[in-house]
Every structure is written in C-alpha cells, then in structure tokens.
C-alpha cells in the first residue's frame, strides 16, 4: 500500500470530530489493506510501530527532527524554529517546508507503508557510536522522498504524537465494520448479534494487546480467528479494573451476596508471568520491571507451583524494622531504579499479595468463576509471610462483618477493601461490576497532565499550573481544569515542582510563550471541592479548588477517571 493512501485517511480523520465518520474511514482503509500490510497499517493508524505492551520506543527528540528537516529541505534551523513556534506542530512545519524545499529530486521513490514502518523500526533499534547520525540519515531518507502531506505524518509518528483522534474504540468498531459486513445491515432486533462481534474483537484485543494481530486474524478467519487469539505467557495482558463504591451496602448491591472481601493494598499492581524457568514482572501500565525486583523472581520460583502461569497481584513495601506496610510512594522509586537494585531491596523490601489467576499450565482461567480461581491460587502458593502470600480475605453476606473487615484493613495501613462477585469471570481491561473498591476518601480523580506553564520569578525553571484531563470511551483526553496547589517546592515534603518538571520535560510536544503542550503520560490523583459545568474545557466540566494528592506513576493514562465517572460525581454531589 502507498503511504500516501494512509496519509489521506489521516487527513480525513483529523478533519472530523464525528466518531461514526472516523469508524467508516478506518473501515474503508482496512478493507483495501492486504494481509501483509495489515499489522503495519493498524499500528501506524494508532501512531505507533509497536503494540501497546512492547517497551520499545522510537526515541527521537524534537531537536533531531529540526536537524532532519534542515538537512532534507535546505531551510535554515532558525527558520524552522520560527515556524515551530507559530504552529506548535513540527509535523506541519515539515509539511510547509517540504512544499517549498530548495531542491527537488527527480524520479523520487513513492513511499509505501512498509518503507515508512521499516525505517521507523530501524530508528528504535539503533544504538552505540554514531547512532544520532544514523537516525538522522533514516529520517532524511523518508523526508527526501516524502510529499508534503506524508512529511507531516512521518514527523508526527516519529515524535509519537499523531493527533488524528483515533482511540481504541474507533479501531475496534472499524475492524467489526470492515471484516463483518453483515453488521452494517443489522437492525435493532439484531443488536445482540452485533454485540457478539464487538465483544469478540474487544476480547481478542484485551488478551493480545495488539489491534494489528486482531485485524489480521479477523481478515483471515473471521470470528473463528478472533476466538483462537489467546494469552501468551510473557506478553502482558490488560488487568481487570474495579469500580468505586461509597459504602459496604452499595458494594453488596453491585457484586451480590455473598461476596469475597479482600484487603486493598497500597502497592503496585504486579502481573507475574512464568514460562518454564523464566519469570517476568509487569506493572498495570504493562511496563517490564523484572530487573527492578529480583527478590520477587526468587519468591515466585520457590513458592509457586507450576511450569507456566500468569498471576495478578499487588506488591507492597514494608518497613524492615517494624514490618508495617508502607504507602506506595515509598516503593515507587524502586520501579524507576535501574542501578544498585540489591542495596535498595534491603532498604525497601516488598511483599507480594496474590489475588487472582489468569492462566496455569496450559489452561486459561479467564472464563472460570472467581471462586474457582481463588481455590487454585491457595493450592499452588506455598505462603511465606513478608515474601509472597495470598491476599487476606473473607467471604460474607453480612454488612456488619464486612464493615468490621474494612476497619481492620484500614488499621493495618491499607487503602481499604475490594469486594468481589464469587461467580464472575476475569474481564481484561474492563472496569466491570464484578469487583468494586471501597476507600475512605472517595472524591478524588486520577487525571493525566496534558499541558503546563513555565513559572515566573523563582519558579521560572519549573513547570507550573498543570492542565489535566479525563478520558472518554474512545480514549480521547478531555481537559477538565488546571492544578497548581498541593505541589511542594522543597524535596522531602511530597511531590515537587522540580520532580514534575523532570518527568514532563521529555514529554513536551510544543511551546507557545510560557505555555507547553505535553504528551499524556503522567497521571496524578486530584482532590477538589466541587465539579462544575464549564464551557472552558473540552470535558464540559471544571474542578473547583483542585489539589494534587499523589503522583500515580503506576497508573496507565488509559486507566484514568472517565468522563462518565465525572458526570456521575457531578450529579451525585447534588443528590
């Protein structure tokens, strides 16, 4: 497929805000995409060259892009920087400058999807001496052959900022429309059958974390192909998420009686994979943290029976002197640490609390009842306190007993409790009513930072006044306000302006004056006094007196508070 065809679809997607139009545009493209180009095309539609679970990144900074545009177009660096300041978009800068580039090469090769994809993959694989020059050469090679529109999207893809408004929901529904054409003619009476196709695509994606593989399977084998997609041990799967409840009674209403209640630990979600003798650890953001926690590898190897399995757990830090659980912030530095791991593991030891099982010795347990999964966990884990244990739990239908267990969990330094339906399957990536969480402070939101301002005076070197966003069903980020309080100036007092600045600087997409646009990667927990209706922000809401509570480094931007949750809280605050 010619890359220009994909770029024309990019342009059409960028030109509409209507979700149905986006789905039709993507479906039409998928229908004419050949099998050998399918996975590459779908990944590029998402602005990526690797599936969501893959840790590899293109890893090219804006300064190198400016140099590449300079080399390929003959336009001065100063002129390129001026254009960048005007537009805030290096993709459009490349497009505009390629239009009027000084040298035009005759018989330029027409770029294909494979050309672009393969060159971008090479960018991410380069390392060692001379890497910068070789990366520059690969980008130049593409830009020299690119037409103006192609240049726009090549640069945006390299910077991992496609800006065409395509979320997971649109890709999923487009796959349904493209490969199950009968769904287009389905009437209301056929909604159940339509849902069958949507759920099949969604489930396949939830276990594979790769829409490219899902689209290829649907093209080749239809519904049967989707049903054959299964978990692969060693490849992370999206975790099941919990809804919030305000009290024990509401929890029972959601999950039914009797229910299993578990401690809700203040640690980080840990997905543990073992295949033969290889053990791998992933966070809820699908980051591989195996090297950071060598002791967990030891605990799992010694105390969990099975040749291959996938466990869902919470890893909690504890004080080696008192044995008391510590808050997540105390062990968050271990997730980021790359060196001196052994020394830090003695200072900040962890305990693994296993609460679910997804796969064991060749069998998927996703469709098995939770009570059966729990029995298997208890059977295969040889508990060793302060190393690896089964999450503390009770089964009850009594409100008073549940409240007593809740108070017990809080007294031990935990966040609260989980309440779980005993008969429910495991739904990867879903925030379903099969399990709920109860915490003392309900009215906080997990939001992602999408913008900021450079400070003034003594804060001139720091980013301040952070613009935050929630998310909708199509994984689009919707702004909901700015936060500047709750952030500290001095280290040791909590999350600081300097800490946030260091995390956000590599994620800056564009700058206009003091304002910067930021890739949505960093999640923070926000408290507020009230939610108000507001035309100022794209969510339609604004937070009154927002305040930063915590930096949520373990949280994936796609798992933040949804617009539906915001609306529910908005109406709930008024009874």
N, C-alpha and C positions, 0 to 999 in steps of 0.2 A: 504494500500500500504506500502511495506517495504521502510524505509527511504533510504536504500542503492540504490534503483532504482532511487530515486530523485537525490542522490549524484552522481551517474554515469552520469546523464544528466548534472548536474552542471559541472562535469569534462569535458564533451564533449563541453559544451558551452564555458568554459574557454579556451579550446584548439583551438577555431576557431575565426577568425575575420570576417568571411563571414556571412552577415546578413541572407541570404536565408537558410544557414545551421542551423543557430540558430532557425529560424522560424520552420523548419522541425523537429528539435529535440524537441522543446516545443510542437508542434502539436502532435507528436507521443506520448509524455507523457500524454497529455490531453486526447487523445483518449482512453487510457487504465486506466484512473483515474475514480474511482467510484464516484457517485454523493455525497456520504457522505464525501469523501476526497477532493472534487473539490476546495472548497474555501480555505481550508488549504494549498493545494498544490500550488495553484496560488499565494497566499500570500508569501509562502516560496520561490517560484521562484523569487519573487521580493526582497527577503532578508528581509522580514518583517513578523510580526504576526498581524498587524492591517492595515486596509485600510488607504489610504493617508490622509484622513480628520480626522482620530482619533488621539487625542492628546497623548494617552498613549504610552509610550516607555518602552523598556526592562530595560534600565537604569543600565547597568553593566559596570564598568570601567576595564581597562586593568589589573590593579593590582589584582583585584579579579580573573580574568581569570588565571593569573600566579599562584595564590594560588590554584585554582581548578586543574590545570594541575599537579602541585606539589603533591597534595593530591591523585589524581587518578592514577598517573603514578609512584610515588615514586622517581621521578627525582628532584634534588635539585633546589631551586629557582634560585641560581646563574647560574646553567647550563641552565635553561630555559631562563633567561635574556640574556645569551651569544648567544643562538640560535636565540632569537628575534632580537638582534642587527644584526646578519648575514643576516637574511631573511627579516626583516621588516614586518613579517606576523605571528601573533600569531596562525592563523589557521594552517599554515604549521608547525609551532613549535609543535602544539598539534598532528598533523598527524605523524610527525617524532618520537616524544617521545612515542606515543601510540604503534608504531611499535616495540619499544624495551623496553616497560614497564616491570618492575621487576616482577609484579605479574599478572598472567593470570587466570581469574576466569572461571572455568568450567561451562558449560551449561549457558553461558551468554544469556540473552534475546535478540532476534533480534529486533532492534528498528523499529518502524513504524512511518509514517508521523505524525499520531495522538499523539504518545508518545512525539516526539520532540516538536510539536506545543503546546501541552497542558502544558508541562514543561516550555516552554518559556513564555507562557501566565502567568503561576503562578509567574515567576520571576518578571514580571511587576506589579503584583498585591500585592506583599508583602510589608508591611510597619510596622513600630513600632519596639519595642525592639526585638533584636535578628535577625533582617532582614538579616544582612550580612551573618550570619552562615546558615540561611535557604536557602538563594540564593546559597551559596557555596554547600550546600547539593544537591540542584536540578541540578546544573551543573555537580557535581561529579556523580550523578546518571546516567546522559546521557553519560558522558565520560567513565565511567566504562563499560558500555555496548557497546560503540561505536567501530567500526572498524576504522582503520587509516583514510580512506577517509571520513568517517562520522564525525570523530573528527574535521577534517579541516573545514567542512562546518557548524558544530554546533557552533564552536567558532566564525567563521566569522558572522554567523547570530546573535549570542548573541551581538557581537560588532556592528551590523548593518552595516557591510562592506563586502558584499557577493563577489564582484569582479568577476562576471562572464559575465558582459557586456550585461545584458538584460534590455532593455528600454521598455517604454510603447508601442512604435510602433511594436516591435517584439511580445509582448504579444498579442496585438490587432490582428495582422495578423495571429498569430498561432491559435487564437480562430476561426478565419474565416476558416482556413485550416482544423482544427480539426472537426468542427461541421457543416460546409457547404462544404462537399467533392466535390460537383459539381464544385466548383470554380477552382479546380485543372485542370480540363479539358477545362476550358473556353479559347477561342481564342481571338484574338484582337477585333473581332466583338462583343464579349460579355463583353467588358471592362465596359460598362455602368452598366450591371447587377452585375459584380464583385464589382464595386464601391458601389453598393447598400448594399451589405453585409458588406463591410469595414465601410461604413458610419453608418450603423445600430449599429455595435459593438462600434464604436467610440462615437456615440451619447449616447448610453447606459452608457458607461464609464464616459462621461463628466457629466452626471446628477447624477450618483451613486457614482463616485469616488472610485470604488471598482471592480477590474477586477475579483475577486473571485465570486461576485454576478452575474456579466455579464456572465462568463463562465458557471455557474450553470444554468442560465436562458436559454442560448443557447443550452446546453446539453438537458435540459428537454423539451423545447418548441420551439426551433429554432428561426426563425425570429419573430414569434408572441411573444415569450418570451422576446426578446430584446425590442420590441415595447412597452411592458407593463411596462418596468422599467421606473419609473418616479421620479421626485424630491420628497424628503421627507423634510418637513419643520423642521428645527432644525439640519439638516445634510447639511453642506456647499457644494455648487456646484462651479465648476471652473468658474471663471469670463471670460467674453469675453475681448480680448485684442485688442489694436489698433496698426496699422502700422504707421510708421513715414512718414511725407512729408516735403519737403523743403520750400514750399510756398503755398499760398492760391490757386493759379491756379492748382498746382498739386493735392491739396486736392479735388477740384471740379472734376478733371479728375478721381480720384479714387472712390468718393462716388456719383457722379452725381449732377445734378441741378434740382430743388432747394435742398438745404441741411440744416440740422439744425446745427447751431454752438453753442457751449457751452463753458463757462469758463473751462479751465483746471486748477483745483485747486491743490495747492502743499500740499496735506494732505495724508491720508492713505485710501486706498480702504476699504470700510466697507460694508459687506453683512449683512443685517438686517433680521432676521427671527422672526416671531411671530406665535405661535400656542396657541390658546385660550389666556391665560394671561401670557404665558411665552415668553419672548423676549431674543434672543440670538444674539451676535455680533461676526462676524468672519472677519479676515483680508484676503487679497488676497492670503496669504500663508496658508489659512484655519485654522489659529490659533484662538482659542476662547478667546476673550478679553472682555467678558461681564462684569466681575468683575472690570476691569480697568476703565470702563466708565459708572458708574451708572446714570449719568445725561442723557445719550443718551436713556437709558431704560425709563426714565421719559418722555423725549421729544416724543419718539415714542408712548408710552402709551397714552399720552394726545392729540397728534396732528395728528395721522394717523388712518384712519377709516379701520376696517376690523378685523375679528377674526383670520385669518391666512394669512400670506403673506411673500414674500421674496423680499426685496428691494436691489438695487445696488446703492451705494452712495460713496461720498468722505467726510471724516471727516477732517475739517481744524481747526487748532489752531488760536486764535486771541488774541491780546493784550487787556486785560480787561480795560485798561485806554484809549487807543486810538481807539479801535475797529478794528484796521488794522490787516489783515491776516498775520500770521507768517509762516516761512518756516517749512517744515516737521520736520527738526531736532529739532525744539523747542518742539514738542509734542511726538517725538519718545520715550522719557523717560517714557511717560505715558503708552505706550504699554508694556514696560518691568516692570513697577512698580507693586508690589504685596501688598504693605502696604501704609498707610497714603494716601489713594486714595482721600478722601474728601478734604483734605488740598491742594493737588496738583491740583484738579479740579478747585479750586478757583483761583489758581495762573496761571494755563494754561487751560482756558476754551476752549471748542470746539463748532463748528457749523457743523451740518450735512447737506450736499447738495445732495439731492436725484436726480438721473438722469435716473434710469431705474427700471423696474418692471419685475420680472420673474414669480411670482405666486401670485394669490389673491383669497381668499375664495373658494378654491377647484378647481380653474382653472389655468392650466399652460399657460403662455403667451409667451413661447419661440418662437412659430411659428407665433405669431401676428406681424404685421408691427410695426416698432419703433414708428411711429406717433400715433398709437392707444395706445401703452404702455405709451407714454408720456401724452396723454389725461387722462388716468386713474390715473397717478401719480398726475396730477394737481387737479383731482377730489377728491382724498382720503386724500390729505395732506392739513391740515389747517396750513398755513405757520406762523412761529413765528421767525422773524429775531434774529440771534445770538443763535438760538436753532436748528430749523430744517426748511429748505426751499427747494424749487425745484430749481435745478441748473439754473442759469441765462443763457438765450439762445435767439437766433433769428433764423428765417427761411429766407434764402435769396438765390438768384442765381447771385447776383452782387458782382464782385471781390472787388470793392472799398468799398462797405458796409462791406464786410467780413474783409477786412484789417483794417477798422476803428474799428470793434468789437475786432479784435485781439489786436490792440494797447490799447484799453480800458481795456481789460483783464490784459495785462502786467502792465499797470499803477496802477492797483489795487493790485499788488503784486502776481498775479497768474503766473503759469508756461507758459501759452499760451492758445490755444483753442483746442477743439475737433470738428471735422466735421463728421456728421453722415448721412447715407442714410435713408431717411424717410420711405422707404418700406421694410427695411431689418428685418429679424428675429433676435433673440438673439442666438448666437452660443457659448455655454460654452467652455472655454478652447482654443478657436481658435483666432489666430491673422489674422483675415479676413479683406477684404477691405470694410466692412460695416461701419467702423469708422476709422478715422485717427487722429493723433495728430500733432500739429504744435507748435514747441518751437523755441526760438531764437538760441539756441546752439544745432546744430544737431549732430555734430560728437563726440558723447560720446557713450560708450558701457557699458551696465550692465553686469559684469562678476563675476564669482564665484571664491573664493580663494580655491585652491586645494593643495597648498604647501607653505612653507616658510623656512627661515633660522634663526637660533638663531644669534643675533647680537654679536658684539665684543666690547671690551672696555666698555664705559659707557652704551652701549646698550646691554650688554651681557645677561640681564634678559628679553629682549624683543625679540619677533619675528619680523624679518625684511625681505626685499626682497621677496615680496609675489608673488607666481606663480598663474596666473589667467587663467580662461578657459571660452570658449563659449560653446554652446550646439548644437548637431545635431538633426535630425528628430527622432532619436531613443533614445533621452535623454541621449546620451553619452557626457561626458565633454571632450572637446578638448583644450589642452593648447595653449595659444596664446602669452605668454610673462610673464615678471616679472615686478613688480612695487614697487618702494621704495620712490618715491617722492610724495609730496602733503600730507604726513603724518607728524603730528606735534609731538614735544617732550613734550610741556607744555600743561596742561589742559586749556580749555577755548579758545584755538586757532583753534579748529577744531578736526577732528578725529586723535587720538593719537596712537603711537606705543603701549602704555600700554593698551588702550581701545581694540585695535585689538587683542593683546596678550591674554587678559582676555576672549574675545569671542572665540578665536581659541584654546586655551589650552585644553579645554574639548573635542575638536574635533580631536585631534592628533591621527592618526592611527598608525604611526610608525616613528622611528627616525634612521637616519644613520649619525653619526657625528653631524654636525650642521644642516643638512637638515631634515625637517619633512614633512610627508605626512598628509594631512588634509581632513576630510570629507567635501564634497562640500555643505556647508550650508550658509556661509556668502557671501552676494552679495555686490559689490562695484561698483560705477559709475566711469569710467575711461575716461579721455580725452587723446588725443595723437596728434602727429604732422602728422603721416602718417602710413598707413598699408603697410607692405612689405611682399613679398613671402619669406618663410623661411622653410628649412627642419628640423630646430631645434625643432620645436613644432608640436604636433600631428594635429593641425588645418591646418598646411601648411602655416600659416601666423605668422607675428610678428608685434608688435606695436612699432613704433619709438617714443621715449620720452614719454612713458605713465606716467600719473599723476593721483593720486586719487582725485576725485572731491567730492564724497559723500559716506557715508556708507548707503546702501539701505536695512535697516532692515525690511522694509515692503515687500520686494521682495522675491518671492519664487525662489529657484535655478533653477526650471524648466521653469521659465519665463524670463530667462536672454537672452541676444543677441544671435542669432543663427548664425551658420556658413554661412547660406545663406545671412544674413544681412551683415556679414563681407565681403563676396565676392562682394556683391552689392556696398558697400562703397569702396572697393579696386578698382573696375573697374570705379566707379563714380569719384574717385579722379583724374583719368586720362582722364576724359571726355568720 
